[in-house]
Amino acid sequence: MNVLNALKVTCVGFAGGVLLRVVHMLYFYDYDTGFATDGGLTAWLCLGFTVAACALACVMCFRSRRYFGPYVPRKNAGLGAVAAISGLILILSSVLQLVDYINYKKTGFASFESSERGVLHLLFSAACLLFGFVQLYASIGFFMGKNNLERAPLLYLAAVLWGIAYLVLVYVFYARSSSFVENFFAVMGGASMLLALFYLCKLLAGVDEEGAAKRLFVTGLTAVILTVTYALSNLALLALGKSYSGEIPAMMQLSSLGVAAFLLVFLVTFRRYSISRPVGEEQEEPVPARPNKRFRAD
């Protein structure tokens, strides 16, 4: 099925992207000058590979657009765990940003460059905190097989607000690299993440579910490939003692990586339970009818 193949392409896309980017940053990048030593060849190869994977995955999802259905809640410990972990990381990120802002006011030294712009920094910190608690609340529903946000659909707008704040901060403070490739990963990863969270909000709220599901897959798979390629490689390099000026702070990257992981697991779960199979293709489990629909016996 095309959606399953799209998920496979996504995994290959970010795995290959991380590998290519780590190779580039380890062997073809000058940390003193901030320029590539191979003319940017490996960086462009990494970008081309990930963009091609994004395009292929999106085309596969588009070809399966008529099979998308409404979201069917099911008990899923894996999805609940990933949602809870991403929520905790977001809350921790908010606390660290708030502490950094307080220290900046006292000492004039800040670990987060955005601390120097108090309003934007505090807004993003508040968005992280709110989104983190919403993720924890939603994770309870995933564990129980319920959609906790069905009766409070506007609650997940916290995710959209976080996506907006994250994109603004990345664009203003952390997309000033001399490399177009670096800036592309940072900005386009944030933009696709924002769109994916918007369509996920619509899906969980029960608004145009089929349409929202199709767009969620297109934007979500793109967000996963770009975000994981950029954030995971940066965190891996940080563990190896490699870093460079202009990169997004590690805690912010970790929080975006957690959200990307949640999106990927959610899409895998949705593909299993909420997408009908073409005629003649074996189906893992039948997709149940919507609970609010009545069927007349003939």
N, C-alpha and C positions, 0 to 999 in steps of 0.2 A: 504493500500500500504506500502511496506517495507520502503521507504524513509520517509514517514510520521511517521511511527512507530520508525524509527531511531531518528528523531527529538524529539519525545516524550521521548525516552530512554535518549537522551542527557539532556533534562531538568530535568528528574528524577535523572540522574547521578550527575550533578553539584549541584542540590538542596540537595540531600542526602550527597554528599561529603562535602559541606559547613557545614551542620549540624553536621556531625561526627567530622570534624576537629575543629569546634568551641567547641564542647563538650570536645574533647581531650585537647585543649589548655586552657580551663577554669578550668577543674577539674583533669587532669592527666598530668600536665606539671609544672615543677619547674623552675620558671623564674630566680632564683638565680644561679642554677647550669647548666641550659640548658638541663636537662635530663628529660625523661618521668618518672612518678612515678608508672606507671602500667606495666613497662617493654616494653612499646611501643605497647601494644596490640591494643588500640583504633586507634593509628596512622596507624598501619598495616591494621586494618579493613577499615579505610577510603581509604587507597591506594587500597586495594583489591576491594572495592566497585566501585571506580571510574575507575579502569583498566577494570573491568568486564563490566561496562557500555560502555566504549570506544570500547571494543572488540565486544560487541553485536551490537552497532550502526554501526560499520564498516562492520560486516557481513551482516547486513540488507541492507546497501547501495550496497555492492558487489553483492548481489542477484538481485538487481534492475538495474544492470549496463547497460543492453541493452535499458533501457528507457530514459537514459540521452540524452539531445539534446543540441543545441547551446544556448548561452545566449540571451534571448529576452528582450530588455529594455522595461520597463513599468513605467508609473508614479507611484511613491511610496513615499509619504511624510514621512512615518515612516523610510524607509531606508535612505532617504536623511537627515533626522534629526539626526539619529544615526551616519551617516558618518560625518556630520558637527560637531557634539559634539566630536567625537573621534579626529577629526582634530584639534579642538580648544584645547583639552586636550594635544595633542602632542606638539602643539606650546607653550602652557604654560609650559609644562615640559622642553622644550628646553630653554626657557627664564630663568627658575629657575636654571637649570644646569649651564647656562652661568654666571648668577649672582653669584652662589656659587663658580664657578671657579675663578672669579675675586676677591671675598672675600678671597678665599684661598691664592691667590697670595699676597694679602695685609696683611692678619692677620695670615696665617698659619693654620686657622681653616676651616674645610669643613664639610658640612652636608652630601655630597655624597662622599663615600669612593673613588670612581673612580676619583674624582678631583685631587687626588694625582698622578694619571697617566694622565698627561695632554692630550696626543695625543688621547688615547682611549675615554676619557671623551668628548673632543671636537668633535670627529668624531660622537659619539652617539648623542650629542646635535644637530649637523648639520643634522644628519639623521632624528631626531625627527621633526626638523623644516621643512625639505623638505617633509617628509611624511605627515605632518600636512597640508601643503598647497595643496598637491595633493589630500588629502581626501576632503578638502573644494571644490576643483575644480570638483572632481567626484560627490560630493553631489548635485551640480547644475544639472548635468545630470540625477541623480536619481529623483530629483524633476520634471524635465521636461520630463522624459521618454526617455532619450537619453543616449547613451554610449559616454560620452565625450572623453574617452580614445581610441576610435576606430581609430582616425586619428593620435594619438600620443601614440602608444602602449608602447613605452619605458618609458613613464612618470611614469608608475606604478612600474617600477623597484625601485623607491624610497622606496616602501613598503618592497621589498626584502632586500635592503640595511639596512633599519631599523631593519628587522628581524635578519640579520647577526650580526649587532652591538649589539642588545639587547642580543642575545644568548652569544656572546663573553663576555660582561660585567657580565652577570649572572654567567657564568662559572668561570670567573676569580675572581670576587669579592664577589658574593652572594650565592655561593653553598658550603659553608664551615661549614655547620651545622653538629653537632655530629649525627644527625638522617639521615639515608639513605632516609627515606620517604620525608623529607623536601627537600633534594637535588634532589630527583627524580622529585617532582612536579616542582621545579624551572627550572631544565635543560630540562626535557622532554616537559614541557609546552612551553618553548622557542623554542625548536627544531620543535615541531609540528606546532607552529605558523609560523615559518619561511617557512616550506614546504607548509602550507596552503596559505600563501601570494604569494609564487612562482607560485602555480597553479592558483590562482586567477588572477595573472598578465597575465598568458598565456590565460586564459579564456576571459578576457577583451580585450586582443590583438587579439583574433580570431585565435589563434594557437592551433590546435588539440583540438577543443572545447569540443567534447564529452569525450575524454580521460582526459582532464584537469578538466572537471566537476566531473567525477567520483573520481579522486584523491583529488580534493578539498573537496568533502564531507567526504572522509575517514580521511584526515589530519585535516580538519576544525572542524569536530565534536570532534575529539580527543583534538585539541587545546582548544576548548571552554570548555570542561569538566575539563581538567587539569588546565587551566588558571583561570577560574571562581572559581573553588574549592579553589585554593591557594590564589589568589589575593583578592577575595571578603571576604574570611574568615579572612585574615590578616587585611584588612581595617575595618571589623566589630570589630575585637579585638582591633584595634587601637582606635576606637570610644569608646570602653569600658574601655580604659585606660591600655590595655595590649599590650605589645610589647616585643621583645627579640632581642638580638644582632645577627647579621648575616642575618636578613631578608632584602629583597630588599626594597629600599626607597619607601615610600608611593606614591610619585608622579610617579615613574616608574611603580609601580603596577597599579596605576589608569590608566595610559596610555595603558598598556597591557590589562587591563580589558575593556577599551573602544574599542580597536581593536577586542577583542574577541566578544563583543556585536555586533559590526558591522558585523563580520563574521557570527554570528548566524542569524541575521536578513536577511543578504544577502542569506544565504542558504534556509531560509524559503521562501523568495521571489522567488528564483530560482526554488524551488520545486513546487511552485504554477503555474508558467508560462512557465517553460522551460523543464519540464519532461513530456513525454507522458504517458498516462495511459494504463494499460493492457486492452485487449479486454474484454468488459463486465463491466468495472469499470467506474463509473460516473466521468466525467471530469469537473472541475470547469469552465475552459475556454479553447477553442481550442488553440493549439500551432500554431501560424502563421508560414507560410513558410519564409525562408530566403529571404530578399528583393532583393538580387542579383541573385536569381534563376528565370528562365523563364519556364513557363509551356505551352505546346502546346495543344490547344483544339482539341479533337478528333472529 
